[in-house]
Amino acid sequence: MANEKMSKDTNALNWFEIPALDTKRAKTFYESVFNIEMATMDMMGMEMTFFPASDEPNGKVSGALVKGDMHKPSKDGAVIYLNANPDIQAVLDRIGPNGGQVLMPKMFISEEIGYMAFFTDTEGNRLGLHARN
């Protein structure tokens, strides 16, 4: 078992949790910035608001906003890059009006990789954005 390798079609990241102090406020922010709908439920003593996910076994990586004892917002934690396709600038333009702050504007990485940016959300978390355009 220890010698098994990860399949090429397996995501390196399979789940993420973004800490929230106010789940309703965070949900409004992410739904507005990414034009998505999220559902909230209580699970294992935590309030969780879920990002959209695919039902396919090797589908998109997903995650949730989480309010719980083990989840504290921090600008210094691990950096998660959220998908800003098809247009990273359109996502960046919605961050400020929805209570977040752009920390680093759209930056070109390379033709193969695309663009990146950094922002903080309404809860104080520092996150990255990535998009091809």
VENBELJO-V28333 format. One record per residue. N is the residue number from 1. RES is the residue in one letter. SS is DSSP state (H for helix, E for strand, - for the rest). D_FIRST is the distance of its C-alpha to the first C-alpha in Angstrom with 2 decimals. Layout:
BEGIN
n & res & ss & d_first
N & RES & SS & D_FIRST
N & RES & SS & D_FIRST
END
This chain:
BEGIN
n & res & ss & d_first
1 & M & - & 0.00
2 & A & - & 3.82
3 & N & - & 5.45
4 & E & - & 5.48
5 & K & - & 9.05
6 & M & - & 11.33
7 & S & - & 13.75
8 & K & - & 17.28
9 & D & - & 18.79
10 & T & - & 16.77
11 & N & - & 18.94
12 & A & - & 18.06
13 & L & - & 20.15
14 & N & - & 19.87
15 & W & E & 22.41
16 & F & E & 25.22
17 & E & E & 27.81
18 & I & E & 31.23
19 & P & E & 33.23
20 & A & - & 36.66
21 & L & - & 39.66
22 & D & - & 41.57
23 & T & H & 39.37
24 & K & H & 42.39
25 & R & H & 43.48
26 & A & H & 40.01
27 & K & H & 39.66
28 & T & H & 43.09
29 & F & H & 42.20
30 & Y & H & 38.99
31 & E & H & 40.56
32 & S & H & 43.59
33 & V & H & 41.92
34 & F & H & 39.36
35 & N & - & 41.51
36 & I & - & 38.91
37 & E & - & 39.03
38 & M & - & 36.82
39 & A & E & 36.60
40 & T & E & 36.58
41 & M & E & 35.43
42 & D & E & 34.77
43 & M & E & 31.22
44 & M & - & 30.02
45 & G & - & 33.18
46 & M & E & 32.94
47 & E & E & 35.01
48 & M & E & 32.86
49 & T & E & 34.28
50 & F & E & 31.94
51 & F & - & 31.94
52 & P & - & 32.03
53 & A & - & 28.77
54 & S & - & 27.90
55 & D & - & 26.80
56 & E & - & 24.75
57 & P & - & 20.92
58 & N & - & 20.87
59 & G & - & 24.23
60 & K & - & 25.65
61 & V & - & 24.15
62 & S & E & 26.26
63 & G & E & 27.15
64 & A & E & 30.02
65 & L & E & 32.89
66 & V & E & 32.41
67 & K & E & 35.06
68 & G & E & 33.79
69 & D & - & 33.82
70 & M & - & 30.63
71 & H & E & 31.74
72 & K & - & 34.55
73 & P & - & 35.75
74 & S & - & 35.71
75 & K & - & 36.76
76 & D & - & 34.56
77 & G & - & 31.11
78 & A & - & 28.35
79 & V & - & 29.82
80 & I & - & 28.80
81 & Y & E & 30.32
82 & L & E & 31.65
83 & N & E & 32.56
84 & A & - & 36.32
85 & N & - & 36.71
86 & P & - & 39.09
87 & D & - & 41.34
88 & I & H & 40.29
89 & Q & H & 43.98
90 & A & H & 44.67
91 & V & H & 41.93
92 & L & H & 43.28
93 & D & H & 46.77
94 & R & H & 45.81
95 & I & H & 44.22
96 & G & H & 47.47
97 & P & H & 49.47
98 & N & H & 46.75
99 & G & - & 46.66
100 & G & - & 44.00
101 & Q & E & 44.64
102 & V & E & 43.67
103 & L & E & 42.66
104 & M & E & 42.17
105 & P & E & 43.64
106 & K & E & 42.15
107 & M & E & 41.07
108 & F & E & 40.30
109 & I & E & 37.08
110 & S & E & 37.25
111 & E & - & 37.97
112 & E & - & 34.29
113 & I & - & 33.14
114 & G & E & 36.26
115 & Y & E & 37.48
116 & M & E & 36.50
117 & A & E & 38.38
118 & F & E & 38.04
119 & F & E & 39.61
120 & T & E & 39.84
121 & D & - & 39.91
122 & T & - & 42.33
123 & E & - & 40.11
124 & G & - & 40.01
125 & N & - & 36.47
126 & R & E & 36.12
127 & L & E & 34.19
128 & G & E & 33.95
129 & L & E & 34.90
130 & H & E & 33.81
131 & A & E & 35.54
132 & R & - & 36.37
133 & N & - & 40.09
END
